[in-house]
């Protein structure tokens, strides 16, 4: 495992914050090439809280890599205490082919946790990631993802259907409320995701959904860095900005309120999708959301809102078939 340490200077005094870059072995290729998992660590000489940032779980979700880089660049000179660890590129095989899944075996890494050292490639990679994180016993893990091309930035909390980890879930909620973003709770319990398994080990964990995949959107990078800085300030780990970050939220949504996630209603017809609302809009029950037309432009279906909600995102494709989700929502419950 190779290591590089950097010492940086801040104004008239030398900073003792050190960044280490290292690699964990994934596999050896048939040509004896070594595939490795990059790891970053920024530590202050003053003890304090520890957090982990994880990114590029899905190879086409590249924005999180840059978010990690920017947090480390900014925190080098402003870290007061504690440690920031990161896996900036968890799925290098998918990243190289711009693929959501691990190219070999087509596995979804975020359905492979907590992992298995003797299992499939996805499970083996998940085991390396998971065991490294829990060994450090962090105070928080932020898993960075990208959503649909047209989507709001938001923080996703795991489903609270289980009482197995009430303390960690409550702490995750408290961290989420410091993010400045819209807060969404998943309605499906995904037992093989990274965040679910961290919570089961009593480690608070959040998922950030930061806009479009495939490209680095500098606007969303800036928003995510400011949001994570809010949390770091709340932990007393970094020097404070003059004003905490707060994303402009949709009308009627109160800061810190947790909404339920939904991707319904699904399409019941085939054709071309014409959106009638945009991400960030607040819609009412029964309001038209989109229309489906055929090749001649003849209406086939008008999709209507099942409940009052905030529109989180649009499907990436306007070609639809029966049973396909066309939008995602944060449900506003009465």
N, C-alpha and C positions, 0 to 999 in steps of 0.2 A: 504494500500500500504506500504509494508515494505521497509526500507531504511537502507543501510549500508554506512558509510563514512570512507574513508581511507586517512590518511595523510602520505606522504612519505618524505624521506630525500635525499638530493643531496649533496654529498661531505661534506663540512664544514658547509653548511647552510641548514636550514630546508625549504623544499618546501611546499608552501601553496596550491598547486594544490590538489584538492580533487576529488576522484572518488565516485560516488553514484550508488548503485545498487538498483533497485526497480522493482516493478511488477504492471502491469495493469490487471485487471480482464477480462477474456474472457467469461467464462461460468462456471456454476456449474454442475457437472456430476450427473447422476442418483443415484450414491452412495455418493453424497454430496462432492465429491472431487472438488477442485478448480483448474481450468485451467487458467494459467496466462501468460502474455506477458512480457518477461524480458526487462528492459530498463537500459541503462548505461549513465552516465553523468560525464564528466571530465571538470572542470572549473578552470580557473586561477583567482586570485584576481584582476588581471588587466583586465579591460573591453576590448573587441575586437570582431572580427567576430565570427559567430557561424556556425557550419556545422553539418549536420546529416549524419550518416552512417546507411544504412539499409541492412539486409542480410537475407538469407534463406526465401525469398518470396516463393520459391518452395522447398518443404521439402527434395528433394534429392540433392539440391545444397548447400552442407555443407561448402564449402571453405570460403564463406564470413563470417561465424561466427568466424573463426580463424583469418581472416584479421582484423576484428573489435577488437578482443582480443589483437592482436599484435600492432595495432595502439595505443590502450589505454596503453598498457604496456610501449611502447616507449615514448609516449607523457607525461606520468606522470612526468617525470623528465625534459622534454624539452619544455613543453608548456609555452610560454611567455605571451600570452594574449588570451582572448576569451574563447569559450566553444565548446567542442565536445560532441554531443549527439549520441546515437545509439540505434536502435532496432536490436540486434544481431541475434534474432531468431523470425522472424515474423510469421512463420507457424509451431508452435510446434506440431500440430496434424499431419501434413504431415511428419515432421522430424522423429517422433517416428516410423512411418511405412515406412520410406524411400520412400515416395510418393511425386510426383510433386505437386499434388493438396491437398486441405484440405480434409482429409479422409472422414469426415462426409459431405455428399452432393456432393463430387467429384468436388468442385469448384476450379477454378484457381484464387488465390488471386489477381494476377496481372491483372485480368479482372473484378475487383470488386470495383474499386475506382471511385469517392471519398468516396463511402460507404453510408450506410443507417442504422441508429440505430434501425430501425424497419424492416429491410430487412432480407435477407438470412444470414446464419452464415458468409459466406465470406464477404458480404456487411457490417455486423456489425463489424467484425474484421478490415476491411479496414477503416471504419469510426473512430474507436479508433486510429488506426495508423495515419491516415491523419489529423484528428483534433488536435492530439498531436503535430505533426510536424509543421503545419501551425501556431499554437498558438505561437510557438517560433520564427517565422519569420526568418528562417536561411538564410545565404548568399549562401549556396549551399547544395544540397542533393546528395549523391552518393549511388546509389542502386547497390548492389553487387550480381552478378549472376555467374553461371557456364554455359558453352556452351556444345557442343558435346565433346566426349572423345578425339578426335584428332582435336584440334583447336588452333588457335593463341589467345593470349590475345589481346583484343581491347576495345576501348571505343565506345559505341553506343549512338548517339544523336537521339532524336526524329525527326520525319519527320518535315521539315520546310514548309509544304504545307499551313499552316495557318498563317495569320497575327495577330492572337489574342494576341500573347505574344512576340512581337519582341525584347523587351529589355531583358527579361529573357532568350530567346533563344540565343541572342548575347553573354550574359554573360556566358551561358553554353558552348558555343563554345570557349570562351577565357579560361575557366577553362580546357576544354578538351585538348587544345593545350599545357597545362602545364603538362599533364599526362605522356608524353614520349611514349605513345602507338600509334598504328595505329588508325585513326579516321574514323568511319563509320556512315553514316546517314541512318536511317531507311526510307524506301520508303512507308511504310504503316503507317497511322495515327491510333494509338490504343487509342481510346477515354477513355477507362476504365483502363488504366495503371496508376501506381503511378506517373511516371515521367511526363506524359502528363498533369495530373491534377495539379501537382505542378507548371508546367510552366504556366498553365492557371491562377494560383494564383500569378503569377509574381515571382516565386521562381526558380532560376536556378537548373537544375537537370540533372544528367548523369547516364548512366548505364554502369557498368564495366562487361565485359564478360571474365571470368578468367578461361579458360580451363575446364577440365573435372569435371563432377558432381560425387556424391556418396562418394568420398574419399577426404582427405586433401592432396593436392599436395603441398609439401613444397616449391618447386621451384616457383609455381605460387603465393603462399602466399607471398614470399619474393618480387617478382616483384610488386605485388599490393601494398604492404606496402611502397616500395620505390616510386612508382608512386603517391600515395596519399600524401606522405611526400612532393613531389614536389609542390603540390597544397597548402598544409599547409604553406610551406615556402613562396610561392608567396603571401599568405595572411598575412605574417609576424607573424603567430601564434606560430611557433616553431623555435628552433635554427636550423641553416642551416647545411647541409652536405657540404663536401668540393666540390663535383661536383654534379649537378642535375642528376637525373636518366634519361636515355634514352634507350629504348628497341631497339635492333638491328632490323631495319626495312628492308623489302624486297628491292632488287635493283630497282632503278627507282622511289621509293616512297619517296617524299619529306616530311620532318617533318612538321606536322600541316595541311597537305592537307586532306580534307574531301572527302571520297569516298562513293558512293551509295551502299547500301546493296542489295544483290540478292540471292535467293535460286534456281534460274533457270539456266539451263534447268532441267526439271523433267525427270524421267525415263519414257519410253514408253513401256517397256517390263518387263517381270518377269524373275527372276533367281538369279544368284550369281554375286555380284558386285566386279570387280577387278579395284582398283584405279591405275591410271597412273601418277598422280601428288599428291603432298603432301601439307599440310597447309604451307603457306609462299611462295609457288611458284608463280611466275608471269606468267600468261598464255595469249596467243594471241587468237584473234578471229578465230574460226574454229579448234583450237588445241584439239586433243583427251584428254579427262579428265578421262574417265573410260570405261570399257567394261563390258557388261552383258553377261554371258554365262549360258547355261542350265545345267541340271544334268549330261549331257554327255560331257560338256566342249565345246559345239558348240556355236559359237558367235551368239548372239541375237540382240545386239545393241552396237554401239560405241557412247558414249555421248561426244559431242563437245562443246567447249566454245562458248557462244553467243556473248561475247564481251571480250575485253582485261580486265584482272582483276587480283587481288590478291586472292589466295585461302585462305579462312578463316578457313574452317573446313570440316571434313568428316562426313557423316552420321554414327551413332553409330552401325548400322547393315548393313551387306553385303547381306542380303536377301531383294530383292526389288520387287516391283510390279508397274504396270503402274500408273503414276501420283504422284510418291513419289520423294521428293527432295533428292539428293544424296550428294550435297556439298553446301557450302555457299561461297559468294564472296564479295569482295569490288571492285566495278566496276571502272576502270580507264577510265574516259571519256576524249576524245580528246579535 
